[in-house]
Amino acid sequence: MLSYRQPIREYRVMPVPAPEKPVRELKSALIVDDHPLFCDALAMTLTGSVGIPDVEAVGTLEAALARLESGPLPDVVVLDLNLPDVNGLDGVIRLRRALPETLIVVVSSLDEIRVVRAALKAGVNAFVPKHSERHEFREAFAVIARGEIHASRMALEASAPTPSEEAVKRLALLTRQQARILQLVCAGRMNKHIAYELSIAETTVKAHVTAIMRKLGVQTRMQAVLFAQEASFNVMATDA
């Protein structure tokens, strides 16, 4: 009997290359820094080396938040960690809460690895030391435009998070109202005083305080205050 069976051929499946991430076009930037000379130099770097045509600058976090509420959102915010109206990483947390989708780049003179890691955990897209050269700024903005995190190799070292980093991570879970209430709790305000200042019911304040303690993983108001201080004061030294 004749057999017409075809020999079995082996087919090798070729790997399909993963699609490249679209590059985000950066057309506008807001600098938040209270040093005019550095702002001027940084603006020149952003418009020249980086290629961002529209650059604005303000000197405080409150001015930045007011600008963000009154006008179109910039593609990227460049933030200094040491501002007249903000302490530690509070500025990063408040800015990220206000801008969940906007790119945030921290530019600081303090580049210790614990500060870099804490800032990245708080939600920034890049950390660039102030003493960096122009090509380093250009590289950082090219990286975040591709949807990646700059300085990740400094942040992903195989070590357990410090208590201050864990505090920053948990504080970032708070809503804007909860963050404001926690600030008042840290200032020593009682629930009835907080309710009066925020024009809300005292029962609402109690509910928020309970939610705050649950998110922070603490049992008492004092522990919540210590958690907030851990993020605000112990993560970094004075940023010169």
N, C-alpha and C positions, 0 to 999 in steps of 0.2 A: 504494500500500500504506500502510495506516495504521500508525503507530508508536505504541506504548503505553509507550515508554521514559520512566521518571520522570526529571525533572531532578535532577542531582546536587546534594545539599545538603552544605554544609560544616559540620562539627561542630567546635566549639572545645572542646578538652579543658581542663576546669577543674583548676587545681592542687589537689591534696589536701593540706590543712594537716598538718604533722607533729604527731604526738601530743605533748602536753606531758609533760615529765618529772614523775613523781610526787614530791611534796614529802615529804621525810624528816622525821618527827616527832622532835624532840629533847626527851627527857624527863629525861635525866641527864647530868651533866658532872663531870669530874675536873680540878681545877686543880692544876698542878704548879709551885709558886712558893714561894720561901723568904722572901718579905716578907709578914708577917702582915697589915699594914694594907692593902697592895694586894690581898691575897687577899680580905679582907673587902669592899673596895670592888668588886672584880670579881665576887664572889659575888652582891652586891646587884644589879649590872647584869645578870647572867645570869638571876637569878630574877625581876627586875622588868622591865627593858626587853626582854630577849630572850625571857623566858617559859619558862625551863627550871626546873621545880619542884624537882628533886633535884640539889644541887650539893655536892660534897665537895672537900677540899683537902689536899694533902700538900706537904712542903717539899723533897724530894729525888727524884731519878729512881729510886733503888733502892726508896724507899718506894712510889712509883707502881707500879713493876713488881710489887712484893709485893702491893699492893692489887689489881692486875689479875689476879693468879694466884689470889687467895683469894676473890674475890667476882664478882658479875655485871659484865660489861663496860659502861662508860658509853657513851652515844651519841656523846660528843665529849670529847676531852682537850684542855685548854688549857695550853700548855707555855711556860715561860720558857726562853730560851736560856742564861741564866747561872744555874747551880745549883751547890751546893757539891760535888757528886760527878760533874759532867759538864763537859766542855770543848768549846767550839765547837758544832758541829752533831752531835756524837756522840749527844746525847740524842735528836735527831730521828731519826737513823738507827736507834738501838736501839729506840725506841718504835714506829717504823713497822714494823720487823721483828717486834716482838711483837704488833702490832695491824694486820695488813694491810688490814682492812676498816673500821676505826674512823676517824671523822673526827678530824683533828688540826689545832688552831689554834695558831699561834705568836703570843704576845703579848710584844713586846720593846721596850725603850727604844732600841734601835739599829735605825734604819729605812733605812740606806743601801741603795741599789738592789741592790748586789752581795750583801748579806746576804739581802734578800728573795728574789732570784732563786735563790740557793743553797738556801735553805730550801724553796722550792717544788720545786726539782729533787730534793731529798731526800725529797719525798713528802707535804708538809703540804698541807692543803686551803685554808688561809687564813693570811695574815700581817697582824696588826693592831698598829700601834705603841701603846705603853703610854699615850702622851699623847692618844690618840684620844677623841673625845666619845662619849657613849652611843649616839647614833644611828648612828655608824660601826660600833660593835660589833653593833648590831641588824642593820644592812645586811649585814655579813660573815656572820653566822650564817644570815640568810635566803638568801644566795647559796649557801652550802655545803649547806643543806637541800634546795636544788633540784638538787644534784649538780654544781654548778659550782665553779670555783676562784676564790677572791677574790684580788685584787691581780694578776691575770694580766696586766693592761695594763702593769704595771711589769716583769713577767718576760719579756714577749715582744718586747722591743725588738730591733730588727734589729742585733744585734751578736754576734760569736762568743763562745762560752762561755770564761770565764777558766780557767786551769789549776786553780784551787781548786774551781770549780764542776764541772769534769770529774772531779776527785778525789772529790768528794762523790757524784756520780752513780755512779761505779764502786764505791765502798765500799758503796753501798746494795745491790749485787748479792751481797754476802757473806752466808752463812748465819750463824746465831747462833754456832755452834761456830767457824766460820772467823773471825768478828769477834773472838771471845775469844782465839784463837790469835794473831791479828795484834796484839792488845793486848800479849800476852806477848812477841812478837817485838820490838815497839817498846820494851819494857822491858829488852831485852837478853838474854832467856832463850834458851838453846840448846834444840834439839829434845828432848834427853833430859830436861831440866828441865821443859819444857812437858808432855811425856808423863807424867811423875811427878805434876805438879800437877793435870792433868786426868784422871788414871787411865785413860789410853789407851796403845796401843802406839806406839813411836817411829816405826814405819813409817806408822802412821795420821797422825801429825803431819806427816811428810814429804809424804804425799799431800795433806794439807790446805794446806800451804805452797805446793806446786806449783799447786794450784787457785786459791789466793789470788793468786799472781803472775800466773796466766793471766787472771783476772778484772780485775785492775788494769792489765794490759798492761805489766808490768815484767819484767825479767830476773833481778834479784837481790833478796835480802832487804833490802839497804840501800835500794834503790829503792822497795820496798814500804813501808818505814818513812817515807821522805820523802813518799810519797803520803798516808799516814795523817796526817802532820804538816801537809801542805798543807790538808787538810779541817778538821783540828781547830784549827789555830792561825792560819792566814793568811786564812781566809774572813771573820773578824770580829775586831774589837778587843774589849777588855773591855766587857761589857754592864753598864752602871751601873744 
